[in-house]
């Protein structure tokens, strides 16, 4: 069973975070600006380290907008969100390694794939979070569970 740790976050702050990172990645791709991928990497990495309540985009939104724009709270699985942020951090790091050290063309192709994943995540279908939650559920991820059990 996966660990479920509920945490309340402003719906608007969470949306700002999801859409903001996706927009950063798309802007990086469209204008071929590598430092925007670095920024996305840092946002995701600090989100892993600080957890979702103190994630940079959440704190930024709360500091600038929460007093003016009221929002309902949303309950998230903190552990699943941390896993999702870690997955995004790793994917953005792979993009950066290709962009700076291996092959920039392949790096931009990877950024395109990363942008698609971030867009899917931004619209509420976070594949990494779903994967994390699925791993502890008896009704899904049968193939992954069998693979992990054979490796253990």
MODELLER restraints for C-alpha pairs under 7 A, 6 or more apart:
rsr = mdl.restraints
at = mdl.atoms
rsr.add(forms.Gaussian(group=physical.xy_distance, feature=features.Distance(at['CA:1:A'], at['CA:136:A']), mean=4.04, stdev=0.5))
rsr.add(forms.Gaussian(group=physical.xy_distance, feature=features.Distance(at['CA:1:A'], at['CA:137:A']), mean=6.44, stdev=0.5))
rsr.add(forms.Gaussian(group=physical.xy_distance, feature=features.Distance(at['CA:2:A'], at['CA:133:A']), mean=6.37, stdev=0.5))
rsr.add(forms.Gaussian(group=physical.xy_distance, feature=features.Distance(at['CA:2:A'], at['CA:135:A']), mean=6.80, stdev=0.5))
rsr.add(forms.Gaussian(group=physical.xy_distance, feature=features.Distance(at['CA:2:A'], at['CA:136:A']), mean=4.34, stdev=0.5))
rsr.add(forms.Gaussian(group=physical.xy_distance, feature=features.Distance(at['CA:3:A'], at['CA:79:A']), mean=6.61, stdev=0.5))
rsr.add(forms.Gaussian(group=physical.xy_distance, feature=features.Distance(at['CA:4:A'], at['CA:77:A']), mean=5.70, stdev=0.5))
rsr.add(forms.Gaussian(group=physical.xy_distance, feature=features.Distance(at['CA:4:A'], at['CA:79:A']), mean=6.41, stdev=0.5))
rsr.add(forms.Gaussian(group=physical.xy_distance, feature=features.Distance(at['CA:5:A'], at['CA:77:A']), mean=5.28, stdev=0.5))
rsr.add(forms.Gaussian(group=physical.xy_distance, feature=features.Distance(at['CA:5:A'], at['CA:78:A']), mean=5.35, stdev=0.5))
rsr.add(forms.Gaussian(group=physical.xy_distance, feature=features.Distance(at['CA:5:A'], at['CA:79:A']), mean=6.11, stdev=0.5))
rsr.add(forms.Gaussian(group=physical.xy_distance, feature=features.Distance(at['CA:6:A'], at['CA:75:A']), mean=6.10, stdev=0.5))
rsr.add(forms.Gaussian(group=physical.xy_distance, feature=features.Distance(at['CA:6:A'], at['CA:76:A']), mean=5.51, stdev=0.5))
rsr.add(forms.Gaussian(group=physical.xy_distance, feature=features.Distance(at['CA:6:A'], at['CA:77:A']), mean=4.79, stdev=0.5))
rsr.add(forms.Gaussian(group=physical.xy_distance, feature=features.Distance(at['CA:6:A'], at['CA:78:A']), mean=5.93, stdev=0.5))
rsr.add(forms.Gaussian(group=physical.xy_distance, feature=features.Distance(at['CA:7:A'], at['CA:75:A']), mean=5.43, stdev=0.5))
rsr.add(forms.Gaussian(group=physical.xy_distance, feature=features.Distance(at['CA:7:A'], at['CA:76:A']), mean=5.34, stdev=0.5))
rsr.add(forms.Gaussian(group=physical.xy_distance, feature=features.Distance(at['CA:7:A'], at['CA:77:A']), mean=6.34, stdev=0.5))
rsr.add(forms.Gaussian(group=physical.xy_distance, feature=features.Distance(at['CA:7:A'], at['CA:78:A']), mean=5.95, stdev=0.5))
rsr.add(forms.Gaussian(group=physical.xy_distance, feature=features.Distance(at['CA:8:A'], at['CA:73:A']), mean=5.91, stdev=0.5))
rsr.add(forms.Gaussian(group=physical.xy_distance, feature=features.Distance(at['CA:8:A'], at['CA:74:A']), mean=5.44, stdev=0.5))
rsr.add(forms.Gaussian(group=physical.xy_distance, feature=features.Distance(at['CA:8:A'], at['CA:75:A']), mean=4.57, stdev=0.5))
rsr.add(forms.Gaussian(group=physical.xy_distance, feature=features.Distance(at['CA:8:A'], at['CA:76:A']), mean=6.39, stdev=0.5))
rsr.add(forms.Gaussian(group=physical.xy_distance, feature=features.Distance(at['CA:9:A'], at['CA:53:A']), mean=6.61, stdev=0.5))
rsr.add(forms.Gaussian(group=physical.xy_distance, feature=features.Distance(at['CA:9:A'], at['CA:73:A']), mean=5.38, stdev=0.5))
rsr.add(forms.Gaussian(group=physical.xy_distance, feature=features.Distance(at['CA:9:A'], at['CA:74:A']), mean=5.26, stdev=0.5))
rsr.add(forms.Gaussian(group=physical.xy_distance, feature=features.Distance(at['CA:9:A'], at['CA:75:A']), mean=6.41, stdev=0.5))
rsr.add(forms.Gaussian(group=physical.xy_distance, feature=features.Distance(at['CA:10:A'], at['CA:71:A']), mean=5.91, stdev=0.5))
rsr.add(forms.Gaussian(group=physical.xy_distance, feature=features.Distance(at['CA:10:A'], at['CA:72:A']), mean=5.91, stdev=0.5))
rsr.add(forms.Gaussian(group=physical.xy_distance, feature=features.Distance(at['CA:10:A'], at['CA:73:A']), mean=4.41, stdev=0.5))
rsr.add(forms.Gaussian(group=physical.xy_distance, feature=features.Distance(at['CA:10:A'], at['CA:74:A']), mean=5.90, stdev=0.5))
rsr.add(forms.Gaussian(group=physical.xy_distance, feature=features.Distance(at['CA:11:A'], at['CA:71:A']), mean=6.10, stdev=0.5))
rsr.add(forms.Gaussian(group=physical.xy_distance, feature=features.Distance(at['CA:11:A'], at['CA:72:A']), mean=5.78, stdev=0.5))
rsr.add(forms.Gaussian(group=physical.xy_distance, feature=features.Distance(at['CA:11:A'], at['CA:73:A']), mean=5.38, stdev=0.5))
rsr.add(forms.Gaussian(group=physical.xy_distance, feature=features.Distance(at['CA:11:A'], at['CA:74:A']), mean=5.31, stdev=0.5))
rsr.add(forms.Gaussian(group=physical.xy_distance, feature=features.Distance(at['CA:12:A'], at['CA:71:A']), mean=5.95, stdev=0.5))
rsr.add(forms.Gaussian(group=physical.xy_distance, feature=features.Distance(at['CA:13:A'], at['CA:58:A']), mean=5.23, stdev=0.5))
rsr.add(forms.Gaussian(group=physical.xy_distance, feature=features.Distance(at['CA:13:A'], at['CA:61:A']), mean=5.55, stdev=0.5))
rsr.add(forms.Gaussian(group=physical.xy_distance, feature=features.Distance(at['CA:13:A'], at['CA:62:A']), mean=6.71, stdev=0.5))
rsr.add(forms.Gaussian(group=physical.xy_distance, feature=features.Distance(at['CA:14:A'], at['CA:58:A']), mean=6.46, stdev=0.5))
rsr.add(forms.Gaussian(group=physical.xy_distance, feature=features.Distance(at['CA:17:A'], at['CA:57:A']), mean=5.05, stdev=0.5))
rsr.add(forms.Gaussian(group=physical.xy_distance, feature=features.Distance(at['CA:17:A'], at['CA:58:A']), mean=6.19, stdev=0.5))
rsr.add(forms.Gaussian(group=physical.xy_distance, feature=features.Distance(at['CA:18:A'], at['CA:122:A']), mean=4.58, stdev=0.5))
rsr.add(forms.Gaussian(group=physical.xy_distance, feature=features.Distance(at['CA:19:A'], at['CA:122:A']), mean=5.25, stdev=0.5))
rsr.add(forms.Gaussian(group=physical.xy_distance, feature=features.Distance(at['CA:21:A'], at['CA:40:A']), mean=6.04, stdev=0.5))
rsr.add(forms.Gaussian(group=physical.xy_distance, feature=features.Distance(at['CA:22:A'], at['CA:115:A']), mean=6.29, stdev=0.5))
rsr.add(forms.Gaussian(group=physical.xy_distance, feature=features.Distance(at['CA:22:A'], at['CA:118:A']), mean=5.07, stdev=0.5))
rsr.add(forms.Gaussian(group=physical.xy_distance, feature=features.Distance(at['CA:22:A'], at['CA:119:A']), mean=5.57, stdev=0.5))
rsr.add(forms.Gaussian(group=physical.xy_distance, feature=features.Distance(at['CA:22:A'], at['CA:122:A']), mean=6.67, stdev=0.5))
rsr.add(forms.Gaussian(group=physical.xy_distance, feature=features.Distance(at['CA:24:A'], at['CA:36:A']), mean=6.13, stdev=0.5))
rsr.add(forms.Gaussian(group=physical.xy_distance, feature=features.Distance(at['CA:24:A'], at['CA:40:A']), mean=6.64, stdev=0.5))
rsr.add(forms.Gaussian(group=physical.xy_distance, feature=features.Distance(at['CA:25:A'], at['CA:36:A']), mean=6.76, stdev=0.5))
rsr.add(forms.Gaussian(group=physical.xy_distance, feature=features.Distance(at['CA:25:A'], at['CA:37:A']), mean=6.15, stdev=0.5))
rsr.add(forms.Gaussian(group=physical.xy_distance, feature=features.Distance(at['CA:25:A'], at['CA:40:A']), mean=6.90, stdev=0.5))
rsr.add(forms.Gaussian(group=physical.xy_distance, feature=features.Distance(at['CA:25:A'], at['CA:115:A']), mean=5.58, stdev=0.5))
rsr.add(forms.Gaussian(group=physical.xy_distance, feature=features.Distance(at['CA:26:A'], at['CA:115:A']), mean=5.81, stdev=0.5))
rsr.add(forms.Gaussian(group=physical.xy_distance, feature=features.Distance(at['CA:28:A'], at['CA:34:A']), mean=6.24, stdev=0.5))
rsr.add(forms.Gaussian(group=physical.xy_distance, feature=features.Distance(at['CA:28:A'], at['CA:36:A']), mean=5.34, stdev=0.5))
rsr.add(forms.Gaussian(group=physical.xy_distance, feature=features.Distance(at['CA:28:A'], at['CA:37:A']), mean=6.32, stdev=0.5))
rsr.add(forms.Gaussian(group=physical.xy_distance, feature=features.Distance(at['CA:29:A'], at['CA:108:A']), mean=6.72, stdev=0.5))
rsr.add(forms.Gaussian(group=physical.xy_distance, feature=features.Distance(at['CA:29:A'], at['CA:111:A']), mean=6.56, stdev=0.5))
rsr.add(forms.Gaussian(group=physical.xy_distance, feature=features.Distance(at['CA:29:A'], at['CA:112:A']), mean=6.69, stdev=0.5))
rsr.add(forms.Gaussian(group=physical.xy_distance, feature=features.Distance(at['CA:37:A'], at['CA:92:A']), mean=6.78, stdev=0.5))
rsr.add(forms.Gaussian(group=physical.xy_distance, feature=features.Distance(at['CA:41:A'], at['CA:89:A']), mean=5.47, stdev=0.5))
rsr.add(forms.Gaussian(group=physical.xy_distance, feature=features.Distance(at['CA:41:A'], at['CA:92:A']), mean=5.50, stdev=0.5))
rsr.add(forms.Gaussian(group=physical.xy_distance, feature=features.Distance(at['CA:41:A'], at['CA:93:A']), mean=6.61, stdev=0.5))
rsr.add(forms.Gaussian(group=physical.xy_distance, feature=features.Distance(at['CA:43:A'], at['CA:56:A']), mean=6.09, stdev=0.5))
rsr.add(forms.Gaussian(group=physical.xy_distance, feature=features.Distance(at['CA:44:A'], at['CA:85:A']), mean=5.42, stdev=0.5))
rsr.add(forms.Gaussian(group=physical.xy_distance, feature=features.Distance(at['CA:44:A'], at['CA:88:A']), mean=6.45, stdev=0.5))
rsr.add(forms.Gaussian(group=physical.xy_distance, feature=features.Distance(at['CA:44:A'], at['CA:89:A']), mean=5.31, stdev=0.5))
rsr.add(forms.Gaussian(group=physical.xy_distance, feature=features.Distance(at['CA:45:A'], at['CA:86:A']), mean=6.80, stdev=0.5))
rsr.add(forms.Gaussian(group=physical.xy_distance, feature=features.Distance(at['CA:45:A'], at['CA:89:A']), mean=5.52, stdev=0.5))
rsr.add(forms.Gaussian(group=physical.xy_distance, feature=features.Distance(at['CA:46:A'], at['CA:55:A']), mean=6.40, stdev=0.5))
rsr.add(forms.Gaussian(group=physical.xy_distance, feature=features.Distance(at['CA:46:A'], at['CA:56:A']), mean=6.82, stdev=0.5))
rsr.add(forms.Gaussian(group=physical.xy_distance, feature=features.Distance(at['CA:47:A'], at['CA:55:A']), mean=4.32, stdev=0.5))
rsr.add(forms.Gaussian(group=physical.xy_distance, feature=features.Distance(at['CA:47:A'], at['CA:56:A']), mean=6.49, stdev=0.5))
rsr.add(forms.Gaussian(group=physical.xy_distance, feature=features.Distance(at['CA:47:A'], at['CA:85:A']), mean=6.38, stdev=0.5))
rsr.add(forms.Gaussian(group=physical.xy_distance, feature=features.Distance(at['CA:48:A'], at['CA:82:A']), mean=5.27, stdev=0.5))
rsr.add(forms.Gaussian(group=physical.xy_distance, feature=features.Distance(at['CA:48:A'], at['CA:85:A']), mean=5.66, stdev=0.5))
rsr.add(forms.Gaussian(group=physical.xy_distance, feature=features.Distance(at['CA:48:A'], at['CA:86:A']), mean=5.85, stdev=0.5))
rsr.add(forms.Gaussian(group=physical.xy_distance, feature=features.Distance(at['CA:51:A'], at['CA:82:A']), mean=6.28, stdev=0.5))
rsr.add(forms.Gaussian(group=physical.xy_distance, feature=features.Distance(at['CA:52:A'], at['CA:78:A']), mean=6.49, stdev=0.5))
rsr.add(forms.Gaussian(group=physical.xy_distance, feature=features.Distance(at['CA:52:A'], at['CA:81:A']), mean=6.86, stdev=0.5))
rsr.add(forms.Gaussian(group=physical.xy_distance, feature=features.Distance(at['CA:52:A'], at['CA:82:A']), mean=6.99, stdev=0.5))
rsr.add(forms.Gaussian(group=physical.xy_distance, feature=features.Distance(at['CA:80:A'], at['CA:129:A']), mean=4.97, stdev=0.5))
rsr.add(forms.Gaussian(group=physical.xy_distance, feature=features.Distance(at['CA:80:A'], at['CA:132:A']), mean=5.71, stdev=0.5))
rsr.add(forms.Gaussian(group=physical.xy_distance, feature=features.Distance(at['CA:80:A'], at['CA:133:A']), mean=6.54, stdev=0.5))
rsr.add(forms.Gaussian(group=physical.xy_distance, feature=features.Distance(at['CA:81:A'], at['CA:129:A']), mean=5.93, stdev=0.5))
rsr.add(forms.Gaussian(group=physical.xy_distance, feature=features.Distance(at['CA:83:A'], at['CA:128:A']), mean=6.94, stdev=0.5))
rsr.add(forms.Gaussian(group=physical.xy_distance, feature=features.Distance(at['CA:83:A'], at['CA:129:A']), mean=6.66, stdev=0.5))
rsr.add(forms.Gaussian(group=physical.xy_distance, feature=features.Distance(at['CA:83:A'], at['CA:132:A']), mean=6.92, stdev=0.5))
rsr.add(forms.Gaussian(group=physical.xy_distance, feature=features.Distance(at['CA:84:A'], at['CA:128:A']), mean=4.76, stdev=0.5))
rsr.add(forms.Gaussian(group=physical.xy_distance, feature=features.Distance(at['CA:84:A'], at['CA:129:A']), mean=5.13, stdev=0.5))
rsr.add(forms.Gaussian(group=physical.xy_distance, feature=features.Distance(at['CA:87:A'], at['CA:128:A']), mean=6.76, stdev=0.5))
rsr.add(forms.Gaussian(group=physical.xy_distance, feature=features.Distance(at['CA:95:A'], at['CA:107:A']), mean=5.22, stdev=0.5))
rsr.add(forms.Gaussian(group=physical.xy_distance, feature=features.Distance(at['CA:95:A'], at['CA:110:A']), mean=5.81, stdev=0.5))
rsr.add(forms.Gaussian(group=physical.xy_distance, feature=features.Distance(at['CA:95:A'], at['CA:111:A']), mean=5.91, stdev=0.5))
rsr.add(forms.Gaussian(group=physical.xy_distance, feature=features.Distance(at['CA:98:A'], at['CA:104:A']), mean=5.82, stdev=0.5))
rsr.add(forms.Gaussian(group=physical.xy_distance, feature=features.Distance(at['CA:98:A'], at['CA:106:A']), mean=6.59, stdev=0.5))
rsr.add(forms.Gaussian(group=physical.xy_distance, feature=features.Distance(at['CA:98:A'], at['CA:107:A']), mean=4.54, stdev=0.5))
rsr.add(forms.Gaussian(group=physical.xy_distance, feature=features.Distance(at['CA:99:A'], at['CA:107:A']), mean=4.52, stdev=0.5))
rsr.add(forms.Gaussian(group=physical.xy_distance, feature=features.Distance(at['CA:99:A'], at['CA:108:A']), mean=6.88, stdev=0.5))
rsr.add(forms.Gaussian(group=physical.xy_distance, feature=features.Distance(at['CA:120:A'], at['CA:126:A']), mean=6.58, stdev=0.5))
rsr.add(forms.Gaussian(group=physical.xy_distance, feature=features.Distance(at['CA:121:A'], at['CA:127:A']), mean=6.73, stdev=0.5))
rsr.add(forms.Gaussian(group=physical.xy_distance, feature=features.Distance(at['CA:134:A'], at['CA:140:A']), mean=5.81, stdev=0.5))
rsr.add(forms.Gaussian(group=physical.xy_distance, feature=features.Distance(at['CA:134:A'], at['CA:141:A']), mean=5.91, stdev=0.5))
rsr.add(forms.Gaussian(group=physical.xy_distance, feature=features.Distance(at['CA:135:A'], at['CA:141:A']), mean=6.01, stdev=0.5))
rsr.add(forms.Gaussian(group=physical.xy_distance, feature=features.Distance(at['CA:135:A'], at['CA:145:A']), mean=6.84, stdev=0.5))
